[in-house]
């Protein structure tokens, strides 16, 4: 059964269905229903997945543009499966959270569903041209979501996001075409390209292609100095949009590194791992430090993404460096784990900031104080997710960060030290933020804020539960991630470590 | 001495059935249009559409014919020429459909269908000629048709200005081109491209280079190659919007067809390094078009500069022809898609203009809700022009980008990518008001049925050519593959 095709295109069909049904009352039910169905199907995918191996499964193939060597090739392995499920989950929760959307709801829901098609497509495409197609399909709706439903400076933020990410994806397209042209016979099929290894060395050609992919994915991730689109986009986007942006769109960068750039350019990675690790550490520290200086709570959370994606890039850089295989494997698996963990935690934090904004009408930290007294349950959730984000043991973020730090320690001790500084800063940042907004005197204007609704619990609850689950029980996810990273030809570790 | 080609009238005429149909159509349409009352011009359009369909059907059948030449080796019937016949017929038919009854209040407006078909005949002839004299003739035919179409609304001063600019420019460019042709004839004693190919290498390089450069002026004028582009924005702005769209698609395709045939057939590619020269011109054309498009406040002028930028992308395919197997197929795919998306964008602006009476970008605000079809097609076509998947423009652009990289012109690929990124900025300036700004005007008038049909067809074609591009890519490869053997003869 073509389950992956069904998963990929069901949201698109749902978006079309929205335009066939004239009754506005039915739209939100359709949106939530379709995304719920997708979530259920992704559950079927996960249950049917062989957790013992993590290697490529659920493959589908059909000719698409044979004249150009491009095929409709889908499949998931242990690296992409968690991200497919995460996509289905976050889209569904975002739509649940947007149940009360009254401003042009049909377009709003349709854009989210189209974006879901793009994202699931990206995470399951095994053909680079198809990957690029889905990559862009996932980005275009976000322009309209930020521009159409965002806050204050929405048009500027949307345009900046659009242009920045466009530059990134075009750079990636150059890299894809370079790999395509150097594979004989010319092919966009990822498995074929990785098996052929057209650019294994660290010569000029490989370096240029590496640069193209690096710019493409570093903008998406984002890495300092390519990050300046992120704070505006995340801050001006509507809550559900920020959730998808931080939870999923950023993951395209990390996933792209692990899926394409690392395994296709092993030599160039080894040569450039040091500078990349430096950038990663700068990103991590810079993100945390700048977050501290923010006065807008949403912007603060946005900058913690720069910080966390710095850890991801560090893990990927270490995986590509030369050193002990065990360390590199740990770092790569930690980076992949961080993608999932950050997706859950930061999505939850953006939901919470959105709830607060809806109640108080402000995100200005200076005006928020003593909220624990008014909203104790909200306070509990905020503390939980903040602790998860700063990497408290037994929560999802810790499992990721500890792997990255341990892997890095053996190869770049200085980078591990830098990351420790970043973690320290993040800890201080969250503790300080909790102190500022939850404790202290409660202004009278916030004394009677409405408690969290069932809709809001439904949106955040699963994220909290999974954050705890992945922290307490990291084993299964780590095992399929490692399985995927090690299995040839798709896993980067197989290319990097396998004695080719 | 090779044997003189001989003429077999019956055999030769059977090769130009589409051309004969169109010529007959022009002769019928001229009196018919004049006799019909001004308010009921649709039968003329319907007749023209039937005739175009017949010519199109024959052309499809001709795709399967083996390549051959007729009329003393001056006119080629090969899949490459047939591909352009199909493009020209499609573009003409869609513009006819979109302009039904649009010209009814204009004096001599009834001649528009006939002139459109005449211009179409010129485009078709140009794409199939391999004799410099025929090329000069058909270029004039295309220009005269365009000139009438641009200036037909005589009451509009801007239309007259646009037509005059086109006329003066084409006269000058045509004269320069003819001088170049006479130089080449003087050097080789022949006007036929295959014979030129055999004799040019022996001729003095400087003279050949001068001849080629002068030839490029005439062709470049049609293609809006920088620096011969400066007529285009004024002419497009003055022309009726649908006609401007036709100008940006039809004559440009014809110019590219004749440029490819001339260069590939007559000029060996190591001669004078013309591929490199053309690569530089392509980079200049796309950059200049895109940079000038950035600051336009008039949708028509913006699309005019965008069309110049797009011509730059198309020229990449010409420059890389023979250096990478993706080049000519990429050019052909992009041309077909360019027809869909560029004509779609122009016609959508036409529809919005008919509704609101303005082509200023600021007046597009809120049109996404007020004219959903036109706004949706405009958005789709603009995203395709910007190279977004899964739309046709992405497939063509990817092939051209691949051709630039495959030709080892990494710099050109980077210029192309930078321009594509830059172009998004001004395409978004058109999209943003449609959906993200509130309407400032009362709801506009409804869009006429013919225009709606054209928009639907073009929007669907833009989408389908991107989602399932394989038939188009395969056809383009077939048409490009057979371009070269005709000159082996």
Interface residues (C-beta under 8 A of the other chain):
Chain A: X63 X64 X65 X66 X67 X68 X129 X132 X133 X136 X137 X140 X143 X144 X147 X148 X154 X155 X158 X159 X162 X163 X166 X167 X170 X171 X173 X174 X177 X178 X180 X181 X208
Chain B: X329 X383 X387 X388 X389 X390 X394 X395 X398 X399 X401 X402 X405 X406 X410 X413 X414 X417 X420 X421 X424 X425 X428 X432 X435 X436 X469 X470 X473 X474 X477
